[in-house]
Every structure is written in structure tokens, then in C-alpha cells.
Amino acid sequence: MAASGCQLFFTPVLYLTILLLVVVNDGNVVSARQVRMRMVEEPINTGQNYDNNNEPESLQPKVKPSNFSGPPHLKRLYGRCFSKIIDSYKYEFCPFQNVTQHEQSLRWNPYSGVLGVWQEWSIERNTFKKMLMKEGDECGEKNRQVSVQLACGALNSIVNVSEPSTCEYAMVFNTPLVCHKHSLLVYPTLPGSLQSRWDEIEGELFNEEITQQGYKKKLDKIFQEAGLIMDPVKKEPHKHPEKSNTHDGPQGDHFDSLESCSVAYQALQDEIKRLKAQLEQQGKDGENGPLFNLDNIYT
């Protein structure tokens, strides 16, 4: 019989017949009689974790899930969970909450843990592409994480789970909620003020006032304010920013527009002229004339 994933084996009651011999000091047998003894074998636990209430241990994620975000009609999935057994593992997906994995094995101490907690969307070309579930259980020097792709299907169900790289999982989840061709568009889910800003950014890109990099940065800012993606600074608080090769502007070698690039370039040229003049003056003040020949410096 099975209880909470634990296999309990019972054997029939065993009866042993033992011959008892009563011996006197000289070694002669005085009497002998048979005694029947009853032995009961207790159940064996093969290793599955269980408790007296026949309920699995509850898993505790390390972080709280982000707030609901994305297409409003997907709220129908909120508060529900869907499971599927694939290759001796039971996967449970709770949209906008977490993904867990439970090993279906009789070995000692099978794995049960959190693969990821709801964090943000992956957005490409005005479309919600994947749900990103991060900050799962530790796996070496990193944490487990899952990307969930939503696909059109007649029923809400997990289709497949794979592990493209170590401790990084990819899940495909079918749902009829995404069968309409516009069901995963980002723009309609934004408030009017953010839609207006997006329109302005599209105009700036069309008029070549900003680069593709500047366009993406401004668009990501809109998605952050809408709560669709996380601020990179907040996602990686311990990551040190890369050192900038220039002192003018916060972007280092990267610029949001051609105009800002031209301004930074002109500022560098002016700084070079100033330094050249300062060094030439210091050289002339010496007894032996200029200390440096600066004709070929910075040219």
C-alpha cells in the first residue's frame, strides 16, 4: 500500500518453532519441549519524506513573487496550479506564483524544490514572449530558473519541460487564453500616459533622433514603470557597474542619440586642446625650452 508517496511493505506474520532443551550439569538432557513464538515484521520506509498527516512538506520560496502584470485576461490563471509528470518528475506550475519540481522516486531523500518564482516578462517586438520565474533553489553558484512560454491550446495544461542548460528550465504551457492573435500584445495593456510616451519614442526613432540602443533603453523604462519587467539595478544589487572610459555623460561609450555623441566628442576635443596648451606652457617655463614635442600628440 502507498501513503504520501511512501511505499510501505508488509509481510505476513511469521511463526517460529523453537526447541528448548533443559540441560543438567553433567550435560545430559533432562527434558525437551517445543515453544511456538510469534514475530511481526514492521513496515519499511523506502525513503520518501512524509508525515503523520499524509501531506508533503510545504516548500518555502526564498523571495516573494512579483505582482500580477501582463494581459488582463490572464488573471483567470491566477490562484490556480497545474501539474504534469515527465520522466519521473512532477512539475507544478502556478501562474504568477512559482514552479516546483518533485522527484517521483523510491530512492532515499528524493528532490523536491522550487525551480523559480514569478519575476517578470520577456518582451520582444511588442509581444509578451515568456514568463520568467527566477530565484529558485540554489544550484551550485547560481539559482534555478524557468522560462514559461504560453501557447495556444484547448485546455490549460503543461505540455513539456526541458533543461536546455544546467538548472535553467524551459516550460511550454498551453491555454486557450492566448489563441487570439492579439492576446499577447504589450501596447494595449499600458495606461494612456505610457502609450503616449511610446508613440513619442517611435517618432524619435523614425526621425533618427535616437539610436536603436537609445530606443530600446527608453522602451524598457516604460515597461519598468508598467511593472512588466524589473529594473536591472534592482535585479542585480551586488553587480558593480562597468567602469566608464569617459568622464562626460553617464553612458560611457554608449549614447542615446547622435546629438549626445557629438556633444561628448566636442567636449573631448576641447579637453585635449586645453591639456596640450598646459603642457606646452610648462615646457616653455623650463630653462631648456619645451620639455615635450606635442605636435603629434592626440592627432
C-alpha positions in Angstrom: 0.0 0.0 0.0 1.1 3.6 -0.6 0.9 6.6 1.7 2.0 10.1 0.7 4.4 8.8 -1.9 6.0 6.4 0.6 5.9 2.7 -0.2 5.1 0.6 2.8 5.7 -3.1 2.6 4.1 -5.6 5.0 5.0 -9.2 5.3 2.8 -12.0 6.8 3.1 -12.8 10.4 5.8 -15.3 11.0 5.7 -18.2 13.4 8.9 -19.8 14.5 9.0 -23.1 16.3 12.0 -23.3 18.7 13.1 -26.5 20.5 14.1 -25.6 24.1 16.4 -28.0 25.9 16.8 -28.2 29.6 20.3 -29.4 30.5 21.7 -30.5 33.8 25.3 -30.0 35.0 26.5 -33.3 33.6 25.4 -32.5 30.1 22.6 -35.0 30.0 19.3 -33.8 28.6 16.6 -34.0 31.2 13.6 -32.7 29.2 12.8 -31.0 25.9 9.7 -29.2 24.7 8.6 -27.1 21.7 7.7 -23.4 22.1 5.9 -21.5 19.3 6.9 -17.8 19.0 5.0 -15.1 17.1 7.1 -12.5 15.2 5.7 -9.4 13.4 7.7 -7.5 10.9 7.2 -3.7 11.0 6.6 -1.6 7.8 9.7 -0.4 5.9 10.1 3.2 4.8 12.0 3.3 1.5 12.9 6.9 1.8 10.1 9.2 0.7 9.5 12.1 3.0 6.1 12.0 4.7 4.4 13.0 7.9 1.6 11.6 10.0 -0.9 13.7 8.2 0.0 12.1 4.9 0.8 15.5 3.4 4.0 16.6 1.6 6.2 19.2 3.2 5.4 22.7 2.0 8.2 24.4 0.1 9.3 27.9 1.1 10.5 30.1 -1.8 13.4 32.5 -1.0 11.6 35.5 -2.4 8.1 36.8 -2.9 6.5 36.7 -6.3 6.1 40.0 -8.2 2.6 41.5 -8.6 0.4 40.3 -11.4 1.2 42.0 -14.7 0.5 41.5 -18.4 -2.7 40.9 -20.3 -5.7 41.3 -18.0 -7.4 38.1 -19.3 -4.6 36.0 -17.9 -5.8 36.8 -14.4 -8.1 33.8 -14.9 -5.0 31.7 -14.3 -4.1 33.5 -11.1 -4.5 31.4 -8.0 -4.6 28.1 -9.9 -2.0 25.4 -10.3 -1.3 22.8 -13.0 0.8 19.7 -12.8 2.3 17.1 -15.0 4.7 14.1 -14.5 7.5 14.0 -17.0 10.4 11.5 -16.8 9.8 10.6 -13.1 9.4 14.3 -12.1 6.2 16.0 -11.2 6.2 19.7 -12.2 3.7 22.1 -10.8 3.1 25.5 -12.4 1.2 28.1 -10.5 1.0 31.1 -12.9 2.2 34.4 -11.4 3.4 32.4 -8.3 6.0 29.7 -8.8 7.2 26.5 -10.4 8.1 23.4 -8.3 9.6 20.0 -9.0 9.0 16.8 -7.1 11.0 13.7 -7.9 8.8 10.6 -8.1 11.4 8.1 -6.9 11.8 5.4 -4.2 15.4 6.4 -3.5 16.4 8.0 -0.2 15.7 11.7 0.0 14.3 12.4 -3.5 14.4 16.1 -4.6 11.5 18.4 -4.1 12.1 22.1 -4.6 11.3 25.4 -6.1 12.5 25.9 -9.7 11.5 29.6 -9.9 9.4 32.4 -8.5 7.4 34.8 -10.8 9.5 37.8 -11.5 8.9 39.5 -14.9 8.0 39.1 -18.6 10.3 38.6 -21.5 9.1 41.1 -24.2 10.1 41.1 -27.9 8.6 43.3 -30.6 5.5 44.5 -28.7 4.7 40.9 -27.6 4.8 39.1 -24.3 7.1 36.1 -25.2 7.7 34.3 -21.9 7.0 34.4 -18.2 10.3 34.4 -16.3 10.4 32.5 -13.0 13.7 33.1 -11.2 15.3 32.9 -7.8 14.6 29.2 -7.3 16.6 26.8 -5.2 20.4 27.1 -5.2 22.2 25.1 -7.8 25.9 25.4 -7.4 26.9 29.1 -7.8 23.5 30.1 -9.2 19.8 29.7 -8.6 17.4 27.6 -10.6 15.1 29.5 -13.0 12.3 28.7 -15.5 11.1 30.4 -18.6 7.4 29.6 -19.4 6.2 30.0 -23.0 2.4 30.4 -23.4 1.0 28.6 -26.4 -2.5 28.2 -27.8 -4.3 25.0 -26.7 -7.8 23.8 -26.0 -7.0 23.1 -22.3 -4.9 24.7 -19.6 -2.0 22.2 -19.3 1.7 21.8 -19.1 2.9 20.4 -22.5 6.6 19.9 -21.9 9.5 20.8 -19.6 13.2 20.6 -20.7 16.5 21.7 -19.2 18.5 23.4 -22.0 21.3 24.2 -19.6 22.1 23.1 -16.1 19.4 24.3 -13.7 17.8 26.5 -16.3 14.4 25.1 -17.4 12.1 25.8 -20.3 8.3 25.0 -19.9 5.6 25.1 -22.6 2.1 25.8 -21.2 -1.0 25.5 -23.3 -4.0 27.8 -22.7 -7.0 28.9 -24.8 -6.5 32.4 -23.4 -3.7 33.2 -25.9 -5.2 31.8 -29.0 -6.3 35.2 -30.4 -3.5 36.8 -32.5 -3.6 40.0 -30.4 -3.9 38.3 -27.0 -0.2 38.8 -26.1 0.4 42.3 -27.4 2.0 44.7 -24.9 0.8 48.1 -26.1 -2.9 47.7 -25.3 -2.1 46.7 -21.7 -0.4 50.0 -20.9 -2.2 53.1 -19.5 -2.8 56.0 -21.8 0.2 58.1 -20.5 2.7 55.3 -21.2 1.1 54.7 -24.6 1.7 58.4 -25.5 5.3 58.2 -24.4 5.7 55.1 -26.6 4.3 57.0 -29.5 6.8 59.8 -29.0 9.7 57.3 -28.9 8.5 55.7 -32.2 8.6 59.2 -33.7 12.1 59.9 -32.4 13.3 56.6 -33.9 11.6 57.3 -37.2 13.2 60.8 -37.4 16.6 59.3 -36.5 16.8 61.4 -33.3 17.7 58.4 -31.3 19.7 55.2 -32.0 18.3 51.7 -31.8 20.1 51.4 -28.4 18.5 54.6 -27.1 15.1 53.4 -28.4 15.4 50.1 -26.5 16.5 51.8 -23.3 13.6 54.2 -23.4 11.1 51.4 -24.1 12.5 49.3 -21.3 11.9 52.3 -19.0 8.3 52.3 -20.0 8.0 48.6 -19.3 9.6 49.0 -15.9 7.2 51.7 -14.9 4.3 49.5 -16.0 5.6 46.7 -13.8 6.2 44.3 -16.7 10.0 44.0 -16.3 12.3 44.6 -13.4 14.9 47.4 -13.1 18.3 45.8 -13.8 19.8 47.6 -10.8 17.2 46.0 -8.5 17.6 42.6 -10.1 21.4 42.6 -9.6 22.1 44.7 -6.5 25.5 43.2 -6.0 26.7 43.7 -9.5 29.2 46.5 -9.8 28.7 48.9 -12.8 31.3 48.8 -15.5 33.9 51.5 -15.4 33.3 54.2 -17.9 36.1 55.2 -20.3 34.9 58.8 -20.4 34.0 61.3 -17.7 31.3 63.1 -19.6 27.9 61.6 -19.5 26.6 58.6 -17.6 26.7 56.2 -20.5 30.5 55.8 -21.0 31.0 54.7 -24.6 27.2 54.4 -25.3 24.9 57.3 -26.3 21.2 57.6 -26.6 21.4 59.9 -29.7 23.7 61.2 -32.4 23.5 64.6 -30.8 24.7 63.5 -27.4 27.5 61.6 -29.1 28.6 64.8 -31.0 28.5 66.9 -27.8 30.6 64.4 -25.9 33.1 64.2 -28.8 33.5 68.0 -28.9 34.0 68.1 -25.2 36.8 65.6 -25.5 38.5 67.7 -28.3 38.3 70.8 -26.1 39.9 68.9 -23.2 42.7 67.7 -25.4 43.5 71.2 -26.6 43.5 72.5 -23.1 45.9 69.8 -21.9 48.2 70.4 -24.9 48.3 74.1 -24.2 49.0 73.5 -20.5 51.9 71.1 -21.2 53.5 73.4 -23.8 53.4 76.3 -21.3 55.0 74.1 -18.6 57.7 73.2 -21.1 58.4 76.8 -22.1 58.8 77.8 -18.4 61.8 75.4 -18.1 65.4 76.6 -18.6 66.0 74.4 -21.6 62.8 75.3 -23.6 59.9 72.9 -24.2 60.2 69.5 -22.4 57.8 67.8 -24.9 57.2 67.9 -28.7 53.4 67.8 -28.7 52.9 68.3 -32.5 51.9 64.6 -33.0 50.0 64.1 -29.7 46.3 63.4 -30.0 46.3 63.9 -33.7 
